[in-house]
Amino acid sequence: MRSTAAPRSAWPGFGRRRGPPVSRLYLLLFAAAVLVPAGLFAVAALQNRADVLREGRSSVERTVAVLQEHAGKVMETQELALARVADRIRGLTPEQVAAPEISLFLAGLRAPLEQAVSIWIADEAGVVRAGSQRWNPALRIDQREFFTVHREGEPGPHVSAAFRGRATGRSSFAISQRRAAEDGGFAGTIHIALDPGYFARFFAEAAPPLPHLAMLLRDDGAVLAREPERGPERMPADGPLMRAIAAAPERGMFEAIAPFDGERHLYAYRQVGSYPLHVAMGVNRGALLQRWYANLRLFGAVAAIASALLLAVSWLAMRRAAAERAAVQRLRETLEQLRRETAQREAAESRVRQAQRMEALGQLAGGIAHDVNNVLQAVASGARLMRRRPEDPEQVKRLAGMVLEATERGAAVARRLLAFARQGELRADLVDAAAMVEDLREVLGHTLGAGVVVRTDVAEALPMLHADKGQLETVLVNLATNARDAMALQGGGVLTLSAAAEEVTEGARHGAGLLPRSYVRLTVTDTGTGMDAATLARASEPFFTTKPAGSGTGLGLAMAKGFAEQSGGGLLIESAPGAGTKVTLWLPVGVAVEDAPPETADGGEAATEEMPAPRVLLVDDEKLVREALAAELVAHGWRVEQAADAREALRRLEAATPFDLLVTDLAMPGSNGLELLRQARQRVPGLPGVLLTGLVGDGAAAHAALTEAVRDGPFVLMRKPFDVRELVTRAEALLQGGATEQRRAQAG
């Protein structure tokens, strides 16, 4: 009996030692099921709120940067247009400005400018003399703000407040500049009326999909353009935006209560270049948080589901694992959605960077067009003056020199651009590096400023290098100018130009990727601020620059690298913050060639006896080029007949009188110059030929390909533009070589 009683008495004690009652355990599980998700919900909500606000601020700041870039490009375009108008009417009297062709010129200039409403020229009394559209001749603008400002002496450009145009009837604001008389006095104004709606449309396209207010405004608070269009005409000087601009003019971001709706807004602004203009954007802070409110609903749903799952765990352990797997799956989907949003944002930023590259290319194209237009203006003006004064030989001679100088400048523009693209034909020759470095020291010592000390370090017995001397000097001067700018922040420094010989052997690893051969190493070293690793990695990229807007194009180092590699060498940049910068160019050593008697294209010796004036067939589809070249050859005593294309040239070749030489353009519509030379030699075997081309590329490869194509006779390839004396010399060598071959054939 005792043996059975003892076990029964032990069960109650065992039950007390197991823990709290079941109801208390349920309460603990219930509390955990509610408090743990609620805590996680609170932490996630706070973190997500901070993320949403941070992304909203970043979006507004990026949008304002895009608006600033766009407005700056528009204003620069208008300044270029004002400069073109000023150049067009420079030296004209008011009556000449009033001529119809000036208004036609203004209309043609305005046509491609979508942002421009009209262009006007007014005299010193405010009377409109010319415009891009019809106007009332009695119209005066002497009461306009910009006119009074220029009359009082401001040269411009000046940006006016908004007004309604009297001739156009449209809301506009103007960018203008002062016209100066020959004595420096006030001669009137040139102004371009700009369309606020153009800016408003761009604001609408660039702004994020949130309720916002985007503006272009002056420093005095006058609103020039806005989106949406309804809004204040002027921002109050004591308002939060104007106070912020006054405290930090360049850029800023802040939150404040908007005076027009009493709600809290996020504002961002930036100054447009050096103009007294700002772009600004305000976004309702509540609108920014709409996405957070949506996320709160999602997070609340997740928290509620988690609580339900935890409550279910207390009742059914088997379901707990399945519920946890479902929650993990939902979390993965949320993370995948976040990753997709991140990828979309990065794609949008990539599109913005591409747009910036296109703007840079547009700036480069505008600069090249400016140089080419200047050359064409000089050539056209000189030609017109020579046509008007043919009886004045001294004047004609002077003008002809001016035209030749202008054409050389045009060729120089093409060479610089092609050197950047690594396609230009360099005029390489032997260069004395030691003498060139010494000459540059003299020049740079007087041009870099008193704060820069120029030193040289040239090795003895330095060999001659092989490169285009003019391009090399330009590269070194550009590098010296960059060095001066880097040292300007610390008040000056030391610039060292070094030159030494270097031998790169087979298998050697070189930072500039050089081939094994002998080089002359040129180094430009400065004691400036240096570059960090990120800047150094992009230093030779086209259009990359750390200088302020308008102070550099970002092409200098890219062009230097292109020149060095095209010359058969390389370039390497070494720099570190506080340690200065060292730019090294390697250029191949040149081999001196002894003078030898001239040879013809097929290797024959040059004849020395005088030859009669050759009879030449000149072929070019460009009439102006053909007639000008024919006149120069006739002036050298040659007998010249002209043909506009290959068909006409072949008809002339079939005439009874033979030709001594064929001079033809290489690129012509229909049958080109190469095919013409082949067909001509079927009629006149061995006919010497001169092929003229304006194309660019690898000169040696092009000549080798042509030689393979026309083996049955001598020829030379010449690139435009050229001096006709060079053409005469090379053609005479061809003709003398042909005469020598005939004598050899007769002797045999």
Protein Blocks (a to p, Z undefined) as FASTA:
>chain_A
ZZmmmmmmmmmmmmmmnoccfklmmmmmmmmmmmmmmmmmmmmmmmmmmmmmmmmmmmmm
mmmmmmmmmmmmmmmmmmmmmmmmmmmmgoiafklmmpmklmmmmmmmmmmmmkbmbdcd
ddfkopafbdcbdcdfkbccklgmklmmmmnopgbjcdddddddfklopacddddddddd
fkopaebdcdddddfklmmmmmmmmpccbddddddddfkopafbdcdfbdcfbdcfkbmk
lmmmmmmmmbccdddddfklopacddddddehjbccdcdddddfklmmmmmmmmmmmmmm
mmmmmmmmmmmmmmomklmmmmmmmmmmmmmmmmmmmmmmmmmmmmmmmmmmmmmmmmmm
mmmmmmmmmmmmmmmmmmmmmmmmmmmmmmlmklmmmmmmmmmmmmmmmmmmmmmmmmmn
opaccddddddfklmmmmmmmmmmmmnojklccdddddehiacddddfklmmmmmmmmmm
mmmmmmmmnopacdddddddddddehiacfklpacddddddddddfbebpafklmmmmmg
ghiafbdehiaghlmmmmmmmmmmmnopacdddddehkapaddddddddddddddddddf
kopacdfbdcdddddddddfblklmmmmmmmmmmnopacdddfbfklmmmmmmpmbdcfb
dcddfbdghjafklmmmmmmmmmghiacddddfbecjfklmmmmmmmmmmnbccdddddd
ddfklmmmmmmmmmmmmmmmmmmmmmZZ
